[in-house]
Amino acid sequence: MATHTHQTAPTQFVEAKGIRFAYRRFGKTGGVPLVFNMHFTGTMDHWDLLVTDGFAKDREVILFDNAGISASSSPHRRPARQLAAAI
């Protein structure tokens, strides 16, 4: 994987159970990645890049938009319980 930062990592997509999730991966590969889960309607762009890039010096970081939020799809807006199940 190329070396990227919070601001330069390309947005990628993966589909699971009919939902197209948007995500970004960056940082040091080879270990267990840190998956950052944003609050209810927050997007992966709401993370502070000083925090994410700081963790990325030692670990791979994965940011994502949950179902129905920003660049991720959903057949309809989901209540909190269904958002948690999508993760």
Buried (B, 14 or more C-beta within 10 A) or exposed (E): EEEBBBEEBEBEEEEEEEBBBBBBBBBBEEEEBBEBEBEEEBBBBEBEEEEBBEBBEEBBBBBBBBBBBBBBBBEEEBEEEBBEEBE
